Amino acid sequence: VKQPALWIVLGCFSLSSMAFGGLFIHLFPYVTDKGYSPAIAGAVLTIIGVVAGFIKPAWGFLAEKIPVRYAVVACFLIVAASLGILITTDQGPLILFFPFLYAVGAGGLLPLMSITWANYFGRNFLGTIRGVFAPVTFAANGLSPVFSAYIYDVTNSYDLAYSTFVIFLLVGALGMLMARPPQSNE
């Protein structure tokens, strides 16, 4: 707990968890509110699930070849870019590019999170570290759909919520660049 990297990593993953949780639960109505059919909205969700499932091994492989924080930064930036596409796309086939890009980034979150905690703080106390700090990221993930719903209720749009999530991801990416592993684990 005396390591600044612990708090930075926790903050970065909490911010990213908000972005992931707050988007997904409202994605179907968001896409249909943009004028797309329920079939397209369903396809967007299906693409995300399938691609994210298949991309996970690639993120694990990448994290073994480069410092894990750079892989996390890439994950966050890819998701931020995909949200930018989603927010600015109102009609046309670009809506189907969003889920591919989003899934490539989002598919890395869980494996990279686990690898980051292990690489930064060792494997001997990984269970304790994850047991103490995972509830913080889970709480962020759980509160974010409420935030998105509140923004929708106030503005009649999810755009502000999703734009906020882009900012969270960018701040998380910057934080991960600053979160150097503790010297004993570098």
C-alpha positions as CSV (number, residue, x, y, z in Angstrom):
1,V,0.0,0.0,0.0
2,K,3.0,2.3,0.2
3,Q,3.7,1.9,-3.5
4,P,2.3,4.7,-5.6
5,A,2.0,2.3,-8.5
6,L,-0.7,0.4,-6.6
7,W,-2.9,3.4,-6.3
8,I,-2.3,4.6,-9.8
9,V,-3.1,1.1,-11.3
10,L,-6.2,0.8,-9.1
11,G,-7.4,4.2,-10.2
12,C,-6.7,3.4,-13.9
13,F,-8.5,0.1,-13.8
14,S,-11.4,1.7,-11.9
15,L,-11.8,4.4,-14.5
16,S,-11.7,1.8,-17.3
17,S,-14.2,-0.4,-15.5
18,M,-16.6,2.5,-15.4
19,A,-16.2,2.9,-19.2
20,F,-16.8,-0.7,-19.9
21,G,-19.7,-1.2,-17.5
22,G,-21.5,2.0,-18.3
23,L,-21.4,1.4,-22.0
24,F,-22.4,-2.1,-22.4
25,I,-25.7,-2.2,-20.5
26,H,-27.0,0.8,-22.4
27,L,-25.6,-0.1,-25.8
28,F,-28.7,-1.7,-27.3
29,P,-30.9,1.3,-26.6
30,Y,-28.2,3.7,-27.6
31,V,-27.8,2.1,-31.1
32,T,-31.6,1.9,-31.6
33,D,-31.9,5.6,-30.5
34,K,-29.5,6.4,-33.3
35,G,-32.0,5.0,-35.7
36,Y,-30.6,1.6,-36.3
37,S,-32.8,-1.4,-36.2
38,P,-33.0,-3.8,-33.3
39,A,-31.3,-6.4,-35.5
40,I,-28.3,-4.1,-36.0
41,A,-28.2,-3.4,-32.3
42,G,-28.2,-7.1,-31.6
43,A,-25.5,-7.7,-34.2
44,V,-23.3,-5.0,-32.5
45,L,-23.6,-6.9,-29.2
46,T,-23.0,-10.2,-30.8
47,I,-19.9,-9.0,-32.6
48,I,-18.5,-7.6,-29.4
49,G,-19.0,-10.9,-27.5
50,V,-17.5,-13.1,-30.3
51,V,-14.5,-10.9,-31.1
52,A,-13.7,-10.1,-27.5
53,G,-13.7,-13.8,-26.7
54,F,-11.3,-14.7,-29.5
55,I,-8.9,-11.7,-29.0
56,K,-8.0,-12.5,-25.3
57,P,-5.1,-14.9,-26.1
58,A,-3.6,-12.3,-28.4
59,W,-3.5,-9.7,-25.5
60,G,-1.9,-12.3,-23.2
61,F,0.7,-13.0,-25.8
62,L,1.4,-9.3,-26.4
63,A,1.7,-8.7,-22.6
64,E,4.5,-11.3,-22.5
65,K,6.4,-9.6,-25.3
66,I,6.2,-5.9,-24.2
67,P,5.8,-4.3,-20.8
68,V,2.2,-4.9,-19.7
69,R,1.5,-1.3,-19.0
70,Y,2.0,-0.5,-22.7
71,A,-0.5,-3.2,-23.6
72,V,-3.0,-1.7,-21.2
73,V,-2.5,1.7,-22.7
74,A,-3.1,0.2,-26.1
75,C,-6.3,-1.5,-24.8
76,F,-7.6,1.8,-23.3
77,L,-6.8,3.8,-26.4
78,I,-8.4,1.3,-28.8
79,V,-11.6,1.4,-26.7
80,A,-11.5,5.2,-26.5
81,A,-11.2,5.4,-30.3
82,S,-14.1,2.9,-30.7
83,L,-16.3,5.0,-28.4
84,G,-15.4,8.1,-30.5
85,I,-16.6,6.3,-33.6
86,L,-19.8,5.2,-31.8
87,I,-20.6,8.7,-30.6
88,T,-20.1,10.3,-34.0
89,T,-21.8,7.7,-36.1
90,D,-25.5,8.4,-36.7
91,Q,-26.2,6.3,-39.8
92,G,-24.5,4.0,-42.2
93,P,-22.3,0.9,-41.9
94,L,-19.6,2.5,-39.7
95,I,-21.8,1.4,-36.8
96,L,-20.6,-2.2,-37.5
97,F,-16.9,-1.1,-37.4
98,F,-17.4,0.1,-33.8
99,P,-18.0,-3.4,-32.2
100,F,-14.9,-4.9,-33.9
101,L,-12.7,-2.1,-32.7
102,Y,-14.3,-2.0,-29.3
103,A,-14.0,-5.8,-28.8
104,V,-10.4,-5.8,-29.8
105,G,-9.7,-3.4,-27.0
106,A,-12.2,-4.6,-24.5
107,G,-11.1,-8.2,-24.9
108,G,-7.8,-7.3,-23.4
109,L,-9.1,-5.8,-20.2
110,L,-9.4,-8.9,-18.0
111,P,-6.3,-10.7,-19.0
112,L,-4.2,-7.5,-18.9
113,M,-5.6,-6.6,-15.5
114,S,-4.6,-9.9,-14.1
115,I,-1.1,-9.8,-15.7
116,T,-0.6,-6.2,-14.5
117,W,-1.3,-7.0,-10.8
118,A,0.9,-10.1,-11.0
119,N,3.8,-8.4,-12.8
120,Y,3.7,-5.3,-10.6
121,F,3.2,-6.8,-7.2
122,G,4.3,-10.5,-7.5
123,R,2.4,-13.7,-7.5
124,N,2.9,-14.6,-3.8
125,F,0.2,-12.3,-2.6
126,L,-1.8,-12.0,-5.8
127,G,-4.9,-13.5,-4.1
128,T,-4.8,-11.0,-1.3
129,I,-4.1,-8.0,-3.5
130,R,-6.9,-8.9,-5.9
131,G,-9.3,-9.8,-3.0
132,V,-8.8,-6.4,-1.4
133,F,-8.7,-4.2,-4.5
134,A,-11.0,-6.0,-7.0
135,P,-14.2,-4.8,-5.1
136,V,-13.1,-1.2,-5.9
137,T,-13.0,-1.9,-9.7
138,F,-16.2,-3.9,-9.5
139,A,-18.0,-1.1,-7.7
140,A,-16.9,1.3,-10.4
141,N,-18.2,-1.1,-13.0
142,G,-21.5,-1.5,-11.1
143,L,-22.0,2.3,-10.6
144,S,-21.3,3.3,-14.1
145,P,-24.6,2.1,-15.7
146,V,-26.4,4.2,-13.1
147,F,-24.3,7.2,-14.1
148,S,-25.1,6.5,-17.8
149,A,-28.8,6.2,-17.0
150,Y,-28.8,9.4,-15.0
151,I,-27.1,11.3,-17.9
152,Y,-29.7,9.9,-20.3
153,D,-32.5,11.0,-18.0
154,V,-31.1,14.5,-17.8
155,T,-30.0,15.0,-21.4
156,N,-32.1,12.4,-23.3
157,S,-28.9,11.1,-24.8
158,Y,-26.0,8.8,-23.7
159,D,-23.5,11.0,-25.6
160,L,-22.3,12.9,-22.6
161,A,-21.9,9.7,-20.5
162,Y,-20.0,8.0,-23.3
163,S,-17.8,11.1,-23.9
164,T,-17.0,11.0,-20.2
165,F,-15.9,7.4,-20.6
166,V,-13.6,8.4,-23.4
167,I,-12.0,10.9,-21.0
168,F,-11.8,8.2,-18.3
169,L,-10.0,5.9,-20.7
170,L,-7.6,8.6,-21.8
171,V,-6.8,9.5,-18.2
172,G,-6.4,5.8,-17.5
173,A,-4.0,5.4,-20.4
174,L,-1.9,8.4,-19.2
175,G,-1.9,7.0,-15.7
176,M,-0.7,3.6,-16.8
177,L,2.2,5.2,-18.6
178,M,3.1,6.9,-15.3
179,A,2.6,3.7,-13.3
180,R,6.0,2.2,-13.5
181,P,6.4,-1.2,-11.8
182,P,7.9,-1.2,-8.3
183,Q,11.7,-1.6,-8.5
184,S,11.6,-5.1,-7.0
185,N,9.2,-6.3,-9.7
186,E,10.6,-4.5,-12.8
